[in-house]
């Protein structure tokens, strides 16, 4: 099976027409904030399409813009749950935020209270802009080159780091070695 696909309704040529005709009922029955479940019926780099349970003529879309960086898109055939974010009238899609994404959505905010603290992390990548260090599941920060310890750092290394700042808007944590240069 290819990694990406469009929603497939087999030989049901009237599906699109039914989605449009059912749109007013879909909007009424699935208000903003409503909990929904459904099966992933299509997968694209920008998100997944859902056949929404108990609404056979509705199509949902969970876009990656609402997906935490550490998550992966669910596969076709997976059953998922989520909340209705909005209704896209132009293409008759119910925009959905998957519930499993919520578990990771506020991880950075917990680090905002930890500025100045020293924590342990693992170096995940070295780049010209510095070293990326995983300080928690799904949370990585950057140590700029001038903030790295004087001893060489390698990928996979455990490292003690100080949390210098948290940029919630850019989803970033700024780190330094405790005894930087």
C-alpha positions as CSV (number, residue, x, y, z in Angstrom):
1,X,0.0,0.0,0.0
2,X,1.4,3.4,-0.9
3,X,2.2,5.8,2.0
4,X,-0.2,8.4,0.8
5,X,-3.7,8.1,-0.7
6,X,-6.9,10.0,-1.2
7,X,-10.2,8.9,0.4
8,X,-11.5,5.9,-1.5
9,X,-15.1,5.1,-1.7
10,X,-14.7,2.4,-4.3
11,X,-17.3,2.5,-7.0
12,X,-19.6,5.0,-5.1
13,X,-19.7,7.7,-7.7
14,X,-22.4,9.6,-5.8
15,X,-20.4,10.0,-2.6
16,X,-19.3,13.6,-3.4
17,X,-22.8,14.6,-4.3
18,X,-24.1,13.1,-1.0
19,X,-21.4,14.9,1.0
20,X,-22.5,18.3,-0.4
21,X,-26.2,17.5,0.1
22,X,-25.6,16.4,3.7
23,X,-23.4,19.4,4.6
24,X,-26.1,21.4,6.5
25,X,-26.9,18.3,8.6
26,X,-23.2,17.5,9.1
27,X,-22.6,21.1,10.4
28,X,-25.7,20.8,12.7
29,X,-24.9,17.4,14.0
30,X,-21.1,18.0,14.5
31,X,-20.8,21.5,16.2
32,X,-17.5,22.9,17.1
33,X,-16.0,21.1,20.0
34,X,-18.0,17.9,19.3
35,X,-16.2,14.6,20.0
36,X,-16.0,12.3,17.0
37,X,-14.5,9.0,16.1
38,X,-13.8,7.6,12.7
39,X,-11.6,5.5,10.4
40,X,-8.7,6.9,8.4
41,X,-9.7,6.6,4.8
42,X,-7.0,8.7,3.1
43,X,-3.5,9.9,4.0
44,X,-1.6,12.9,2.5
45,X,1.5,14.8,3.6
46,X,-0.8,17.5,4.9
47,X,-3.0,15.3,7.1
48,X,-5.5,12.4,7.2
49,X,-9.0,12.1,5.9
50,X,-11.6,10.4,8.2
51,X,-14.9,8.6,7.5
52,X,-16.7,9.9,10.6
53,X,-18.6,7.3,12.5
54,X,-22.4,7.6,12.4
55,X,-22.1,10.2,9.6
56,X,-21.7,8.2,6.4
57,X,-21.9,11.3,4.2
58,X,-19.3,13.4,6.1
59,X,-15.6,13.6,5.6
60,X,-13.2,14.8,8.3
61,X,-9.7,16.1,7.9
62,X,-7.0,16.2,10.6
63,X,-4.2,18.5,9.3
64,X,-0.6,18.3,10.4
65,X,-0.8,22.0,11.4
66,X,-2.5,20.7,14.6
67,X,-0.1,17.8,15.0
68,X,2.8,17.9,17.5
69,X,6.2,17.4,15.8
70,X,6.9,14.1,17.5
71,X,3.7,12.4,16.3
72,X,3.2,10.5,13.1
73,X,0.1,10.5,11.0
74,X,-2.2,7.6,11.6
75,X,-2.3,4.9,8.8
76,X,-5.2,4.2,6.6
77,X,-7.6,1.8,8.4
78,X,-6.7,3.1,11.9
79,X,-9.6,4.1,14.1
80,X,-9.1,7.5,15.8
81,X,-10.9,10.0,17.9
82,X,-10.9,13.8,18.0
83,X,-12.7,17.1,18.4
84,X,-14.3,19.2,15.7
85,X,-12.2,22.4,15.2
86,X,-14.2,24.0,12.4
87,X,-16.3,23.5,9.3
88,X,-14.7,24.2,5.9
89,X,-17.7,25.2,3.8
90,X,-15.7,25.6,0.6
91,X,-14.9,21.9,0.4
92,X,-17.5,20.4,2.8
93,X,-14.9,19.0,5.3
94,X,-15.1,18.8,9.1
95,X,-11.7,19.9,10.4
96,X,-10.6,17.7,13.3
97,X,-7.9,17.7,16.0
98,X,-7.0,14.2,16.9
99,X,-7.3,13.4,20.7
100,X,-4.0,11.6,20.7
101,X,-2.3,14.8,19.7
102,X,-3.6,16.6,22.8
103,X,-1.4,14.5,25.0
104,X,1.6,16.2,23.6
105,X,0.2,19.7,22.9
106,X,1.2,21.3,26.1
107,X,4.6,19.7,26.8
108,X,6.5,22.9,26.1
109,X,4.4,24.9,28.6
110,X,5.6,22.7,31.5
111,X,9.2,23.7,30.6
112,X,8.4,27.5,30.9
113,X,8.3,27.0,34.7
114,X,11.7,25.3,34.6
115,X,13.9,28.2,33.2
116,X,17.2,28.1,35.0
117,X,16.9,24.5,36.0
118,X,19.4,21.8,35.0
119,X,18.0,18.6,33.4
120,X,19.4,15.6,31.7
121,X,19.0,15.0,28.0
122,X,20.3,13.1,25.0
123,X,22.0,14.6,22.0
124,X,19.8,13.7,19.0
125,X,21.5,15.7,16.2
126,X,24.6,17.9,15.6
127,X,24.3,20.7,13.2
128,X,26.1,23.9,12.3
129,X,23.6,25.9,14.4
130,X,24.3,23.7,17.5
131,X,23.3,20.5,19.2
132,X,19.7,19.3,19.5
133,X,19.0,17.6,22.8
134,X,15.9,15.6,23.7
135,X,14.9,16.6,27.3
136,X,11.6,14.7,27.4
137,X,9.5,12.6,25.2
138,X,8.7,14.7,22.2
139,X,10.6,17.8,23.5
140,X,13.9,18.8,22.0
141,X,15.9,22.0,22.7
142,X,18.9,23.6,21.0
143,X,22.3,24.4,22.4
144,X,23.9,27.0,20.3
145,X,27.6,26.4,19.5
146,X,28.8,29.1,21.9
147,X,26.8,27.4,24.7
148,X,28.2,23.9,24.1
149,X,30.7,22.5,26.6
150,X,34.3,22.7,25.7
151,X,34.6,18.9,25.4
152,X,33.3,17.5,22.1
153,X,29.7,16.4,22.0
154,X,28.5,13.4,20.0
155,X,25.0,12.2,18.9
156,X,23.5,9.8,21.5
157,X,25.5,11.3,24.4
158,X,23.7,12.0,27.6
159,X,24.2,15.6,28.6
160,X,23.2,17.8,31.5
161,X,21.7,21.1,30.2
162,X,20.3,24.3,31.6
163,X,17.0,25.5,30.3
164,X,17.6,29.1,29.3
165,X,14.2,29.9,27.7
166,X,11.1,28.6,26.1
167,X,9.7,30.1,22.9
168,X,6.1,28.9,22.9
169,X,5.3,30.7,19.6
170,X,8.1,28.9,17.8
171,X,7.8,25.7,19.8
172,X,11.5,25.9,20.9
173,X,13.5,25.4,24.0
174,X,16.8,27.2,24.3
175,X,19.5,25.3,26.2
176,X,23.1,25.6,27.4
177,X,25.6,23.4,29.0
178,X,25.8,24.1,32.8
179,X,29.4,25.1,32.6
180,X,29.3,26.5,29.1
181,X,32.3,28.2,27.6
